[in-house]
Amino acid sequence: MTTFALNNLWAYLQGLSLSQSEREWLANKLIMPKEAKTELSAEEKKARFLRLAGIWSETEEGEEYYQMMKHRNDDSYCSYCGLG
């Protein structure tokens, strides 16, 4: 956020009539550390894809699409022929 936006937010927060418990709740939310993003395993990624793709994922085209998406950032992967 920009300094201007933070100043506006601060002015807004000061204008609220909050109880002590509400102030403590808000303070805890404002200082809460950002949760670390966990990396999914290959099996979890495939399971998520299959869950989202539904019945389509059971077809040959679904498996080809999964492999293409799995390797989309690989420089050596050929999405046309499937060779990597």
N, C-alpha and C positions, 0 to 999 in steps of 0.2 A: 504494500500500500504506500501511497505517497504521503508526504508530511501533511499536505492539505487534507487528505482523506482521514488520516489519523487524528488530526485536530478536530475535524468535524465529528468523528466518532466519539472522541473524548468529550466534546461539548454536549453531545446527545446523551452520553452515559451520565454526565453530571446532572443533567436535567431530569433524570428519572428519580422517582421517589421509591427507593428500594429499602426493604427491611435489612437488618444486619445479616440474616441468613441468606437472603437473596444476593447481597453484596459478596458474601463469602463464596456462594455458588458461582457467581459471575467471575470473580477473581480466579477461582480454580479452573474455570473454562478458558480464561485468557492465558493462563500460564501453563496449561496442559501441554506436555511434550508431544510432538508429532510421533505417531506410531510408526515403527519401522515396517517397511513393506517386505513381506516374506516372499521368497522366490518359490514358485511352484515346481514340483518335480515333473518329469516328462509324463508320468502316468496320470498325475493330477490335471495337467494341461489337456491330455487326450480325453480324459473323463469329462472335463468341462466342455470341450468341443462337442463330444458326442451327446451330452445332455442338451446343449443348445441346438444342435443340428437335428436332433430327433430321428425319425425314421429314415430321413434322407442319408444320414451318416452310415447306414447299413448297406448302401449301394457301392458299387465300384467307384463311381464318380465321387462319392463322399470321402472315401479313403484317399483318392487322388488329391482332392481338395485339401484334406487334412495334411497330407505330406507337403503340398505346395505351401500351405500356411506355416507349417512347422519350419520350413527351410527358406522362408521368404527373405530373410536377412543374410543368408549365406551367399557369398560371392561366387562360389563354385557350383551352386545348384542351378540346374536348367529346368525352369518351370514347364517348358514345352515337352521335353522328353522324360523328365523325372529323374535324370541322372545327376549325380552330384560328386 
